[in-house]
Amino acid sequence: MNSLKIKKNDKVVVLSGKDKGKTGKVLGTVPSEAKVVVEGINMVTCHIKPRKQGEEGGIVKREAAIYASKVQVVCPKCDKGTRVAYKVTDGKKVRVCKKCGAEL
């Protein structure tokens, strides 16, 4: 089982691909595939078919999953992309910034 260091609602920066350099909030994770869905990143066009009578179909743009290795968590203190380290405080495992040591 893959354990992701990126969680829902984290602010992340994209490291590679067509959206390189952009930042966004993580909307969801797919740990089994090691992927994350980021707000405004990796937009794809979906053709929606009307399922019920009176419902509208059409072309919709939405976010697709991106590999977690292509994004990096942004530290709220130093405001830079950083790797995630873990520290045990008061018997709890806490994610911390590798650069400045602030909690994520």
C-alpha positions as CSV (number, residue, x, y, z in Angstrom):
1,M,0.0,0.0,0.0
2,N,1.3,3.4,-0.9
3,S,1.2,6.1,1.7
4,L,1.1,9.7,0.4
5,K,2.8,12.5,2.2
6,I,0.3,14.9,0.5
7,K,-3.1,15.3,2.1
8,K,-6.4,16.9,1.2
9,N,-6.5,20.8,1.4
10,D,-2.7,21.0,1.2
11,K,-1.3,23.8,-1.0
12,V,1.0,22.3,-3.6
13,V,3.2,23.5,-6.4
14,V,3.6,21.5,-9.7
15,L,7.1,20.5,-10.5
16,S,6.8,19.2,-14.1
17,G,4.4,19.0,-17.1
18,K,2.2,21.5,-18.8
19,D,1.2,23.2,-15.5
20,K,4.8,23.5,-14.2
21,G,5.1,26.3,-11.6
22,K,1.4,26.6,-10.9
23,T,0.1,26.2,-7.3
24,G,-3.3,24.9,-6.2
25,K,-5.2,23.2,-3.4
26,V,-5.5,19.4,-3.2
27,L,-9.1,18.5,-3.7
28,G,-8.6,14.7,-3.2
29,T,-6.1,11.9,-3.2
30,V,-6.0,8.4,-4.8
31,P,-3.4,6.5,-2.7
32,S,-3.8,3.2,-4.6
33,E,-2.6,4.9,-7.8
34,A,-0.3,7.5,-6.0
35,K,-2.2,10.4,-7.6
36,V,-3.7,13.6,-6.4
37,V,-6.4,15.9,-7.8
38,V,-5.3,19.6,-7.6
39,E,-7.7,22.6,-8.1
40,G,-7.1,24.2,-11.5
41,I,-4.3,21.8,-12.5
42,N,-4.4,19.2,-15.3
43,M,-7.7,20.4,-16.8
44,V,-9.4,17.9,-19.1
45,T,-12.5,18.2,-21.3
46,C,-15.3,15.8,-20.6
47,H,-18.3,15.3,-22.8
48,I,-21.3,14.9,-20.5
49,K,-24.4,13.0,-21.8
50,P,-27.8,13.9,-20.3
51,R,-28.9,11.1,-18.1
52,K,-32.4,12.3,-17.1
53,Q,-35.1,14.0,-19.1
54,G,-34.6,17.8,-18.9
55,E,-31.0,17.4,-17.7
56,E,-28.4,19.2,-19.9
57,G,-25.5,17.6,-21.5
58,G,-22.5,19.4,-22.9
59,I,-18.8,19.9,-22.7
60,V,-17.3,20.4,-19.2
61,K,-13.8,21.2,-18.1
62,R,-12.6,19.5,-14.9
63,E,-9.5,18.5,-13.0
64,A,-7.9,15.1,-13.7
65,A,-5.6,13.2,-11.3
66,I,-1.9,13.9,-11.5
67,Y,1.0,11.8,-10.1
68,A,1.9,12.8,-6.5
69,S,5.6,12.7,-7.4
70,K,5.0,15.7,-9.8
71,V,3.8,18.0,-7.0
72,Q,5.4,19.3,-3.8
73,V,3.8,20.7,-0.6
74,V,4.2,24.4,-0.1
75,C,5.3,25.4,3.4
76,P,3.0,28.1,4.9
77,K,6.0,29.7,6.8
78,C,8.7,29.9,4.1
79,D,6.2,29.9,1.2
80,K,8.3,27.5,-0.9
81,G,7.9,24.0,-2.2
82,T,9.4,21.6,0.2
83,R,9.8,17.9,1.0
84,V,7.9,16.5,4.0
85,A,9.6,15.2,7.1
86,Y,8.0,13.6,10.1
87,K,8.5,14.5,13.8
88,V,7.0,12.9,16.9
89,T,5.6,15.5,19.3
90,D,3.5,14.5,22.4
91,G,3.2,10.9,21.0
92,K,1.7,12.2,17.7
93,K,3.4,11.9,14.3
94,V,3.4,15.4,12.7
95,R,4.4,16.5,9.2
96,V,7.1,19.2,9.1
97,C,8.9,21.3,6.5
98,K,12.4,19.9,5.6
99,K,13.7,23.5,5.0
100,C,12.5,25.5,8.1
101,G,11.0,22.8,10.4
102,A,7.5,24.4,10.5
103,E,4.5,22.2,10.9
104,L,2.5,21.5,7.8
